[in-house]
Amino acid sequence: MYDLIVVGAGPSGSQLAWRFAQNGKRVLILEEHGVVGRPVACSGHVSTKIWDTIPYNEDIVENKIRAGVLHVGARSYEFRKKDVVSYVLCRERLDKYVHGLASEAGAETMLNTRLTGFTHHKDNVDVHVYNTQTKQKQTIRTKMLAGCDGPASAVRRTLGLPDPKMLHGVFCYVNARDASDAVELWFDIPKFFSWKIPRGASVEYGLAVEKGSAKAYFERLLKQQNVKPSALHAGLIPYGLLKRVSKGRVFLCGDAASQVKPFTGGGIVYGMTCAKIASETIDVDAPETLRAYERAWRRELGKEIVAGSVLKGVYSTPLMQPLVYFASKLDAERLHMDMPTTLVKPLRNR
Ligand SMILES: Cc1cc2nc3c(=O)[nH]c(=O)nc-3n(C[C@H](O)[C@H](O)[C@H](O)COP(=O)(O)OP(=O)(O)OC[C@H]3O[C@@H](n4cnc5c(N)ncnc54)[C@H](O)[C@@H]3O)c2cc1C
């Protein structure tokens, strides 16, 4: 019997598997795709806090960001810092890197293996899987099950927990070298924004929408910027604080638990931070410790998620946008991209 089965080899799942395996636990990762890190549906733009969760690795860094240009209505504002404020990571290499850490620590992986359901017992969980290549079904027993299976989490749905709200994100790469170190944002679509990220060897254009056609807004963005995309990538972005992310011997982590910044859609750092917290609070032999996990991750990120939702509400309201412009002039340099409470807590330790 496994101590922990982790569904999903994304950054949250591999971080969780790595930490539990390091603690001497018998861990199995189930991944429905045949290659870790593919397909890519993420920009990989993260704050420096990423290195609190994994050892620094220059090989996964595509660009270092020191500046931002915000376009609010007809106005634009640029801020610049001396130090690196964020990193543009190759998302495929990030996933492979964190998964490599988990494997080196002893975690096993079954690729092409999809969770189809699970049966809860008092002392264990029977996990039902399907191999998409061999078409074989199998049941594997574990003490505890972790759903790190992304925004449309099958584990969350099987537990009967409600879905979070979702944004639809879409982006493309344009094959042009861009040595800039500034990310650009346009607050010109309902309830979110469009972005341009210099990736060194290419430039990324993207946006997310809550309702309506992401494609229509995206075509408008490409026209405005006069660019022709090489390939399109798309995915869901969950947001909002869920009341509960565990039940019995099963818990959620990462996008599955909506551990995502509502005002930017970024979930890599939050997901891996929560995975780290899970490894510090959960004892696979004591399901009651899931309550400690629920308390600990909310203590760390609950206020940030609520503050991030408020911030999203403010910049999404056209009448408030002039305010956003003036606030950004005053505060963009103070706002930590993972901690929106830094806007109201100037003395907070960053
Ligand atoms: C357009 C877009 C741009 C984004 N840009 C950024 C950004 O710049 N910075 C940032 O921090 N975040 C960004 N995000 C969000 C980021 O992608 C997620 O927060 C992050 O991937 C969450 O990691 P995760 O490990 O929780 O889930 P995922 O990365 O979604 O991993 C889930 C894994 O589970 C597997 N899986 C799913 N179901 C099953 C199943 N039934 N059985 C087995 N395996 C399964 C999947 O194949 C996948 O590998 C973006 C998202 C989108 C859509």
The ligand as an SDF file (V2000), in Angstrom:
LIG
                    3D

 53 58  0  0  0  0  0  0  0  0999 V2000
   -3.3300   30.9820  -20.0380 C   0  0  0  0  0  0  0  0  0  0  0  0
   -2.7390   30.7390  -18.6730 C   0  0  0  0  0  0  0  0  0  0  0  0
   -1.6060   31.4540  -18.2760 C   0  0  0  0  0  0  0  0  0  0  0  0
   -1.0860   31.2490  -16.9880 C   0  0  0  0  0  0  0  0  0  0  0  0
    0.0350   31.9510  -16.6140 N   0  0  0  0  0  0  0  0  0  0  0  0
    0.5410   31.7900  -15.3830 C   0  0  0  0  0  0  0  0  0  0  0  0
    1.7030   32.4960  -14.9750 C   0  0  0  0  0  0  0  0  0  0  0  0
    2.2890   33.2650  -15.7400 O   0  0  0  0  0  0  0  0  0  0  0  0
    2.1700   32.3080  -13.7060 N   0  0  0  0  0  0  0  0  0  0  0  0
    1.5530   31.4540  -12.8280 C   0  0  0  0  0  0  0  0  0  0  0  0
    1.9920   31.3500  -11.6730 O   0  0  0  0  0  0  0  0  0  0  0  0
    0.4460   30.7570  -13.2010 N   0  0  0  0  0  0  0  0  0  0  0  0
   -0.0640   30.8920  -14.4410 C   0  0  0  0  0  0  0  0  0  0  0  0
   -1.1580   30.1710  -14.8190 N   0  0  0  0  0  0  0  0  0  0  0  0
   -1.7640   29.2460  -13.8430 C   0  0  0  0  0  0  0  0  0  0  0  0
   -0.9200   27.9800  -13.7250 C   0  0  0  0  0  0  0  0  0  0  0  0
   -0.8610   27.3510  -14.9790 O   0  0  0  0  0  0  0  0  0  0  0  0
   -1.5320   27.0450  -12.6900 C   0  0  0  0  0  0  0  0  0  0  0  0
   -1.8090   27.7550  -11.5060 O   0  0  0  0  0  0  0  0  0  0  0  0
   -0.5910   25.8820  -12.3790 C   0  0  0  0  0  0  0  0  0  0  0  0
   -0.3810   25.1110  -13.5230 O   0  0  0  0  0  0  0  0  0  0  0  0
   -1.1710   25.0130  -11.2720 C   0  0  0  0  0  0  0  0  0  0  0  0
   -0.3620   23.8790  -11.1100 O   0  0  0  0  0  0  0  0  0  0  0  0
   -1.0190   22.5180  -10.5990 P   0  0  0  0  0  0  0  0  0  0  0  0
    0.1040   21.5690  -10.4350 O   0  0  0  0  0  0  0  0  0  0  0  0
   -1.9020   22.7980   -9.4440 O   0  0  0  0  0  0  0  0  0  0  0  0
   -1.9970   22.0550  -11.7890 O   0  0  0  0  0  0  0  0  0  0  0  0
   -1.6480   21.7220  -13.2990 P   0  0  0  0  0  0  0  0  0  0  0  0
   -0.4310   22.4050  -13.7330 O   0  0  0  0  0  0  0  0  0  0  0  0
   -2.9110   21.9620  -14.0560 O   0  0  0  0  0  0  0  0  0  0  0  0
   -1.3320   20.1710  -13.2890 O   0  0  0  0  0  0  0  0  0  0  0  0
   -2.3420   19.2190  -13.1700 C   0  0  0  0  0  0  0  0  0  0  0  0
   -1.8280   17.8980  -13.7280 C   0  0  0  0  0  0  0  0  0  0  0  0
   -2.7950   16.8960  -13.4550 O   0  0  0  0  0  0  0  0  0  0  0  0
   -2.9410   16.0690  -14.5920 C   0  0  0  0  0  0  0  0  0  0  0  0
   -4.2910   15.4750  -14.5110 N   0  0  0  0  0  0  0  0  0  0  0  0
   -5.4860   16.1200  -14.6020 C   0  0  0  0  0  0  0  0  0  0  0  0
   -6.4950   15.2650  -14.4210 N   0  0  0  0  0  0  0  0  0  0  0  0
   -5.9320   14.0460  -14.2110 C   0  0  0  0  0  0  0  0  0  0  0  0
   -6.4620   12.7350  -13.9590 C   0  0  0  0  0  0  0  0  0  0  0  0
   -7.8050   12.5040  -13.8710 N   0  0  0  0  0  0  0  0  0  0  0  0
   -5.6120   11.6950  -13.7950 N   0  0  0  0  0  0  0  0  0  0  0  0
   -4.2510   11.9020  -13.8840 C   0  0  0  0  0  0  0  0  0  0  0  0
   -3.6980   13.1120  -14.1250 N   0  0  0  0  0  0  0  0  0  0  0  0
   -4.5290   14.1760  -14.2670 C   0  0  0  0  0  0  0  0  0  0  0  0
   -2.7480   17.0190  -15.7590 C   0  0  0  0  0  0  0  0  0  0  0  0
   -2.3780   16.3390  -16.9350 O   0  0  0  0  0  0  0  0  0  0  0  0
   -1.6430   17.9300  -15.2300 C   0  0  0  0  0  0  0  0  0  0  0  0
   -0.3680   17.4490  -15.5520 O   0  0  0  0  0  0  0  0  0  0  0  0
   -1.7000   30.3280  -16.0950 C   0  0  0  0  0  0  0  0  0  0  0  0
   -2.8240   29.5940  -16.5100 C   0  0  0  0  0  0  0  0  0  0  0  0
   -3.3350   29.7920  -17.7950 C   0  0  0  0  0  0  0  0  0  0  0  0
   -4.5350   28.9950  -18.2250 C   0  0  0  0  0  0  0  0  0  0  0  0
  1  2  1  0
  2  3  1  0
  2 52  2  0
  3  4  2  0
  4  5  1  0
  4 50  1  0
  5  6  2  0
  6  7  1  0
  6 13  1  0
  7  8  2  0
  7  9  1  0
  9 10  1  0
 10 11  2  0
 10 12  1  0
 12 13  2  0
 13 14  1  0
 14 15  1  0
 14 50  1  0
 15 16  1  0
 16 17  1  0
 16 18  1  0
 18 19  1  0
 18 20  1  0
 20 21  1  0
 20 22  1  0
 22 23  1  0
 23 24  1  0
 24 25  2  0
 24 26  1  0
 24 27  1  0
 27 28  1  0
 28 29  2  0
 28 30  1  0
 28 31  1  0
 31 32  1  0
 32 33  1  0
 33 34  1  0
 33 48  1  0
 34 35  1  0
 35 36  1  0
 35 46  1  0
 36 37  1  0
 36 45  1  0
 37 38  2  0
 38 39  1  0
 39 40  1  0
 39 45  2  0
 40 41  1  0
 40 42  2  0
 42 43  1  0
 43 44  2  0
 44 45  1  0
 46 47  1  0
 46 48  1  0
 48 49  1  0
 50 51  2  0
 51 52  1  0
 52 53  1  0
M  END
$$$$
